[in-house]
Amino acid sequence: MTIRTVLQALVHRQRVTEDLKMASSTRSPSAVSLHGSLQLRHVDAGSCNGCEMEINSAFGPVYDAERFGVRLVASPRHADALLVTGPVTKNMVGPLLKTFEALPEPRLVISLGDCAHDCGVFRGGYGVEGAVDDVLAVDVHVAGCPPHPEAIIEALRSLTGQ
């Protein structure tokens, strides 16, 4: 939801929040072990911060991803999944691997945005090691440049089964 649509909704007396229904009722195999709760550790591997703004929107008061049992945590030791944005730069390969190794088993990797999937506009850059798939095995990919908060929440809900 953009600022423009929020302002239009306020002027025209419409609902500002949207009903986020799950696309399908199937639960992923990992959703059984998550018990409806997902703790995320976010790592910016070299993005332009567009995805980070959308993550902030997804966890903000309008979309409120926490109502679906998803939380951002500060320590990888408290996380169930790793949320990675941006292409992996040469300087971030080591820290990304260390963060991944600190996650307890079973662990998931979510790549967020087109840059994390295929390096996007950063493809071929001298400081780019590659996509997240080149460094870690990715379980879920959220497409978009940047992905809309609804798409982020839908992907996270597919993991929690809520």
N, C-alpha and C positions, 0 to 999 in steps of 0.2 A: 504494500500500500504506500503510495507516494504522498508527499505533503499536499499536493494538489487535490488528491481524492479525499483526504481528511478535511481540507478546507471546504471542498464542495459538499461533503456530507454534513458539516456543521452549518453551512449556509442554507442547505436545502432540507435540513432536519431528517437525515437518514442515519441508519446505524453506522457507526464508525468501525466496530469490530465485525469480523466475518466469521461465519460458522465453518470451522475447519473439520469436515467429515473425512474419515479415512477412506481412501480410494478402494481398498479391498479389505476383507475381513480375515485374510490369511495372515498367520503369524510366521515370522522368520524362525528358523531353527534356533537362533541365538536368543530369541525373545523369551523362550521358555526359561532359560537360565537367568534372564534379567529381572523376571518377576514384575514387570511393569515399571521399572525404574532404570534410568540410564544416567550415569555420571560421566561427563565429558571433560577431557583435558584438551584445550585448544593449543595448536602450535602453528605459528605463522612461519612458513618455510621460505618466504621471499615474495609475498604478494604485494599488490598495490594498495591494500587496505580497503578495497571495495567490498570484499567478502566479510571483513571484520565488521563493517558498518551494518551489513545485513544480518550478521549474527547478533549484534547488539539490538537490532530491531526485533529479531525473532524472540529474544529473551526480555524485551521491553514490555511495557504495560499494554500495548495494543494487541500483540500476538501471544505473549505470555506462555512461552514454551514450558515453563515449570509446571503449569497446570496439567501437563501430560506426563509428568514424572521425569523430566529431563532437567539436569542441573549442570552448570559449568563448575568445575572444581580447580583448585590451585595446584594440587599435587598429583602427579601421575600415579602415585601409589593409592590414591583414593578413586581412581577413574576406572570405568569399564571399557571406555573407547577413547580413541585418539581422533580428534577432529583436525585435519590438516588443510591449510589454505595456501595457495600459491605454488609456483614451481619450486622444486627443491634446489636451492643454490648450493654451490660447492662448500660454502662456510656452514651450511645448516645440515649437511648429511650426518655428521657426527652427533650433534645435539638431538636431531630427530631420532636417530637409532637409540641413543641413550634413554630418551624419553619413552620410546616404544618398549625397550627392555625393562623399564621400571614399572610398566603396567602389569597388574596381576593377571594370571590366566583365569578364565578365557578372556581374550582381549579382541577388540574390533578396531578397524581403521576405516575412517570415513574421509574421503577426499571431497572438498567443497570447492566448486567453481571449475571453470574450464581450464584455468592455468594449472590447477592441481592434477587435472586429468591428462592434458596434452601440452602443457606449458604455455598455451594461448599466445599472446603477443610477445612473450619472452622467449619463445622457441628459437634456438640457435644463438642465444646470448652467451657471451664469453664466461659469465659467472654462473650459468645455469647448468646444474648436473643432470636434470631431467624431471620427468613427472613423478608424482608420488608412487605410481605403479612401478617405477624403475628402482625404487629404494625399499618399499614395503609392499606387502600383499594387501590390496585394498578390498574391503568387504562391501562397502556402499559408496557410490559416487553420486553427488548432487550436481547436476548440470546447471549452467548459467554463468553469465558474466556481468555482474555478480548474480548469484541465484536469489530469487525472491524469498522473503521470509516464509511464505507459505510452502514453498518447495523444500526449504530446510526442515520445517516442522513436519511435513508429510514424510520425509525420509527418516526422521528421528522416531516418529510414531510407528513406522513400519518395523523398527527394531524393537520397540517396547511392547507393541501389540495393543496399544491403547488408542 
